[in-house]
Amino acid sequence: MSLKHVIEIYDLLEDPKVNGKQVASLLKGRGVDRVEVRPIRGEKGTTDSIKVWIHGSAGKLSKGKAFTLGVIGRLGGVGARPEVLGLVSDADGAVTALSAALKLADMKKRGDVLTGDVIVSTHICPNAPVTPHEPVPFMGSPVDMRTLNVHEVDPAMDAILSIDTTKGNRIINQRGFAISPTVKEGYILKVSEDLLTIMEITTGKRPSVFAITTQDITPYGNAIFHLNSILQPCVATQAPVVGMAITVESVVPGCATGASHPVDIEEAVRFSIEVAKSFGMGKCRFYDEEEFKRMVSLYGPMHHLQTLGKKE
């Protein structure tokens, strides 16, 4: 159970003066192996990039060979002050990722050490801009997506769960969370059976999958419509990426406050932790390696979809 951790992180991030150092202090106090905070300045303001390492018993950081899972909390900002007061709906990705880090730290302190390493990354900005978008406004980011990817996507990540609030759409409309098909090097692959099984176990419900398109796996900045930023990490890595969407039944703006649901976030945290357990032990596959190799041999590489494309 991770509800306590969700409440702790939620309460901390709701502070209008919150910054990366405060979050790092909480995590260090609970025994996290390493936390790195880096202020980033962009054209629309500043934010604090935060990256957390939880060492596994046989992980690379301990000179082992177990797989490393990356958990990225995607968002524009945790707040949109001075336009609105409080934690915005868009903050759910950061809340989920940091709650998972806090839970893993507590587990390790008690003696439950995962096999593989886990790297959690996100950014903290309590006063991010609001961006026009259809059907409802998005939260913008004080810095561009390419810069965020540099800070959040780590080369050591063997697979990535990219968590983002996904409520401002008509693509997936139910309370809870849903996962995407796996994306790797410009290919949209089949949905991971192992992830579907873990979702069934942790939620006690049938698994939910949301639709994605080729547009969604291209980089921001190409003037093409994107569902949201949930799959942006896939343009900056060769590792398989799965989007993990925090969802609702209605259409909710990312800049709305009072719109987060701790119970849904807690389910997402438990799912992330169970994936980390299984992935580190080599028991959870994000994609079929042999089938991917065959697709590339038949149809060629799709790396161009990880770029901004040809000049007009």
DAKA-V154150 format. One record per residue. N is the residue number from 1. PHI is phi in radians with two decimals (none if undefined). PSI is psi in degrees with one decimal (999 if undefined). Layout:
BEGIN
n=[N N]
phi=[PHI PHI]
psi=[PSI PSI]
END
This chain:
BEGIN
n=[1 2 3 4 5 6 7 8 9 10 11 12 13 14 15 16 17 18 19 20 21 22 23 24 25 26 27 28 29 30 31 32 33 34 35 36 37 38 39 40 41 42 43 44 45 46 47 48 49 50 51 52 53 54 55 56 57 58 59 60 61 62 63 64 65 66 67 68 69 70 71 72 73 74 75 76 77 78 79 80 81 82 83 84 85 86 87 88 89 90 91 92 93 94 95 96 97 98 99 100 101 102 103 104 105 106 107 108 109 110 111 112 113 114 115 116 117 118 119 120 121 122 123 124 125 126 127 128 129 130 131 132 133 134 135 136 137 138 139 140 141 142 143 144 145 146 147 148 149 150 151 152 153 154 155 156 157 158 159 160 161 162 163 164 165 166 167 168 169 170 171 172 173 174 175 176 177 178 179 180 181 182 183 184 185 186 187 188 189 190 191 192 193 194 195 196 197 198 199 200 201 202 203 204 205 206 207 208 209 210 211 212 213 214 215 216 217 218 219 220 221 222 223 224 225 226 227 228 229 230 231 232 233 234 235 236 237 238 239 240 241 242 243 244 245 246 247 248 249 250 251 252 253 254 255 256 257 258 259 260 261 262 263 264 265 266 267 268 269 270 271 272 273 274 275 276 277 278 279 280 281 282 283 284 285 286 287 288 289 290 291 292 293 294 295 296 297 298 299 300 301 302 303 304 305 306 307 308 309 310 311 312]
phi=[none -2.19 -1.09 -1.03 -1.20 -1.10 -1.13 -1.07 -1.19 -1.00 -1.11 -1.18 -1.26 -1.33 -1.15 -1.10 -1.83 -1.09 -2.54 -1.09 -1.12 -1.15 -1.14 -1.08 -1.08 -1.07 -1.17 -1.12 -1.13 -1.74 1.69 -1.03 -1.11 -2.73 -2.32 -2.18 -2.08 -2.32 -1.17 -2.17 -1.91 -2.19 -1.18 -1.97 2.35 -2.27 -2.62 -1.88 -1.30 -2.30 -2.26 -2.18 -1.96 -2.02 -1.31 -1.62 -1.16 -2.22 -1.38 -1.10 -1.21 -1.87 1.15 -1.72 -2.13 -1.16 -1.20 -1.88 -1.70 -1.74 -2.11 -1.95 -1.57 -1.60 -3.03 -1.50 -2.96 -1.47 -2.59 -2.22 -1.21 -1.59 -1.06 -2.36 -1.88 1.88 -1.37 -1.53 -0.99 -1.07 -1.30 -0.98 -1.09 -1.18 -1.05 -1.12 -1.09 -1.25 -1.15 -1.11 -1.09 -1.13 -1.12 -1.08 -1.12 -1.12 -1.05 -1.13 -1.08 -1.48 1.98 -1.57 -1.76 -1.18 -1.29 -1.70 -1.30 -2.25 -2.03 -1.95 -2.47 -2.89 -2.51 -2.10 -2.48 -1.45 -2.46 -1.36 -1.35 -1.77 -2.07 -1.08 -2.85 -1.83 -1.54 -2.43 -1.10 -1.72 -1.43 -1.49 -2.21 -1.18 -2.22 -1.31 -1.12 -1.06 -1.14 -1.07 -1.08 -1.04 -1.47 -1.69 -1.59 -1.82 -1.02 -1.36 -1.27 -1.47 -2.75 -2.31 -1.71 -1.85 -1.81 -2.62 -1.04 -2.38 -2.00 -1.64 -2.69 -2.11 -1.63 -2.30 -2.29 -2.72 -1.28 2.25 -2.55 -2.44 -1.99 -1.75 -1.03 -1.27 -2.05 -2.56 0.88 1.57 -1.76 -1.65 -1.75 -1.14 -1.19 -1.15 -1.13 -1.13 -1.18 -1.10 -1.12 -1.11 -1.12 -1.05 -1.22 -1.33 -1.69 1.24 -2.29 -1.12 -1.19 -2.03 -2.22 -1.85 -1.32 -2.27 -2.20 -1.01 -0.97 -1.19 -1.78 -1.64 -1.20 -1.04 1.80 -1.78 1.08 -2.02 -1.12 -2.18 -0.95 -3.03 -1.57 -1.01 -1.83 -1.07 -1.02 -1.19 -1.45 -2.08 -2.72 -1.66 -1.27 -1.19 -2.16 -2.13 -1.36 -2.19 -1.69 -1.48 -2.19 -2.47 -1.38 -1.68 -1.64 -2.10 -1.13 -1.13 -1.58 -1.31 -1.87 1.19 -1.99 -1.61 -2.17 -0.96 -1.16 -1.15 -1.11 -1.09 -1.06 -1.14 -1.13 -1.07 -1.04 -1.05 -1.19 -1.17 -1.11 -1.06 -1.05 -1.23 -1.13 -1.09 -1.55 1.36 -1.82 -2.32 -1.78 -1.42 -2.79 -1.58 -1.08 -1.17 -1.16 -1.11 -1.05 -1.16 -1.08 -1.15 -1.18 -1.43 -2.09 1.51 -1.24 -2.10 -1.03 -1.08 -1.32 -1.58 -2.01 -1.39 1.46 -1.27 -1.24 -1.20]
psi=[134.6 13.0 -37.3 -42.0 -37.7 -43.6 -41.5 -47.9 -42.9 -47.1 -38.9 -44.7 -18.1 -14.0 126.0 -16.2 13.0 145.9 175.2 -35.1 -37.3 -42.2 -42.8 -38.4 -42.8 -46.9 -41.5 -37.4 -20.0 5.2 15.2 139.0 -43.0 136.4 134.8 127.7 129.3 117.1 137.7 132.7 132.1 -173.5 -23.8 16.8 -157.4 159.3 162.6 113.7 134.7 132.4 135.3 132.9 126.7 113.0 135.4 164.9 -29.2 26.0 170.6 -32.0 -17.1 19.5 27.9 -169.4 6.3 151.8 150.2 126.1 133.3 132.6 111.5 124.8 106.6 137.1 165.7 -45.9 160.7 -13.7 161.0 40.1 144.9 2.2 -43.2 154.2 136.6 179.8 128.7 161.6 -34.5 -16.8 -11.0 -35.4 -44.8 -41.5 -44.9 -49.5 -46.1 -31.9 -38.1 -41.5 -42.9 -41.7 -44.4 -36.2 -44.0 -40.2 -46.5 -38.2 -33.2 -10.5 -4.2 91.3 126.9 159.7 -48.8 164.2 155.2 131.2 121.1 131.3 147.7 -167.1 156.7 113.3 110.9 -1.2 52.5 157.2 162.3 138.8 131.5 139.0 151.9 138.9 -8.4 159.8 147.6 163.4 132.3 -177.8 143.3 -19.1 159.8 160.9 -36.6 -41.0 -42.8 -41.3 -37.8 -39.2 -30.8 -31.3 117.1 136.8 -22.4 -11.7 118.6 -20.7 156.0 131.4 117.3 111.9 129.5 142.6 130.1 69.6 -14.7 52.7 176.1 26.5 -44.0 116.3 75.5 153.8 137.8 -131.3 159.7 157.3 161.4 167.4 158.6 137.8 131.1 119.1 44.2 -5.0 135.8 112.9 176.4 157.1 136.0 122.3 -36.6 -40.2 -36.6 -40.3 -44.5 -38.0 -41.7 -40.8 -45.2 -29.9 -22.2 17.5 170.2 143.7 151.5 133.9 134.6 148.3 142.1 161.7 171.2 -37.0 -39.9 -21.4 9.2 159.6 147.9 150.3 1.6 9.4 31.1 142.9 136.0 142.2 -49.0 -162.8 10.5 -32.9 12.2 -30.4 -24.2 -17.9 -6.4 18.1 158.6 -7.2 151.7 139.3 134.1 126.5 139.2 104.4 127.4 121.1 163.2 170.9 -33.6 175.0 115.6 128.2 146.1 -24.0 5.7 143.7 163.3 20.3 7.1 148.5 100.6 -34.6 -40.1 -41.8 -39.3 -39.0 -42.2 -36.6 -46.6 -41.1 -46.7 -41.4 -40.5 -35.8 -43.3 -41.6 -52.0 -40.6 -42.0 -29.6 0.1 19.8 3.6 115.1 131.8 -23.8 165.6 109.8 -43.0 -41.0 -37.6 -43.4 -39.5 -40.0 -42.8 -38.9 -32.2 -39.8 -4.5 167.4 154.5 26.8 -25.1 -22.3 -9.4 1.8 175.9 0.2 -169.7 149.5 137.5 999]
END
